[in-house]
Amino acid sequence: MDKEIHTLLIVDDDPGLRELLGDYLGREGYNVRMAADATEMDRLLAEARPDLLVLDLMLPGEDGLSIARRLRASLDIPILMLSARGEDIDRIIGLEVGADDYLPKPFNPRELLARIRALLRRSRESRTAEASAAADGYAFGPYVLELDSHRLLKNGEEVVLTHAEFSLLKLLTEHPNRVLTRDQIMDMLKGYDRDPFDRSIDVRITRLRRKLEDDPAAPRYIRTVWGQGYLFSPKGAAEAASA
């Protein structure tokens, strides 16, 4: 069993299954939170970020596929999808929209536990690898952000950044695939004087896009999630994906 206490969020409209999984996974040492639908899930996500999401495909209101697609635009956590239908097309679509694993119902709780452990282990190994790479630099697309030398290289050629632009880009690379509000960015940029009407973060974003993006009007790396904030996508996902 993992030594670290992980938090799991189970989203399923079957109260009996939620209770069974809550009791079983709780005995296995996990902190388990539960939601019956997308609305309740969003409320719990706003309170605290879990380490893994167990998500039912068939839910009242917003279904699991829609939820997975939406969360992948802003949240980088493992998603294990459940479905009573168990058809190949459901599994394929679930994985395509962002689920990391798929388990058909009914299932043995021990198999669910094994898959949860495997996903958490892979997530931990991925974070360790990213942290190791970040010690020297951060690579995305044709770019390498060199932390020691404070340089940004594109295919080996330097892209000149101001100190403020470098600090902002470094912050964004430290939080990939996660929406950051303007206030969060201001808070995390140490020494930055906050002003509720300050739009200089937007100005920095605009300047960075001009230097990073092939088409700043349709950014792929630094995307706007309307009504929420900015999201750094190291794989260069299209802006339309955040809509």
Secondary structure, 3 states (H helix, E strand, C coil): CCCCCCEEEEECCCHHHHHHHHHHHHHCCCEEEEECCHHHHHHHHHHCCCCEEEEECCCCCCCHHHHHHHHHCCCCCCEEEEECCCCHHHHHHHHHCCCCEEEECCCCHHHHHHHHHHHHHHHHHHHHHHHHHHCCEEEECCEEEECCCCEEEECCEEECCCHHHHHHHHHHHCCCCCEECHHHHHHHCCCCCCCCCCCHHHHHHHHHHHHHCCCCCCCCCEEEECCCEEEECCCCCCHHHHC
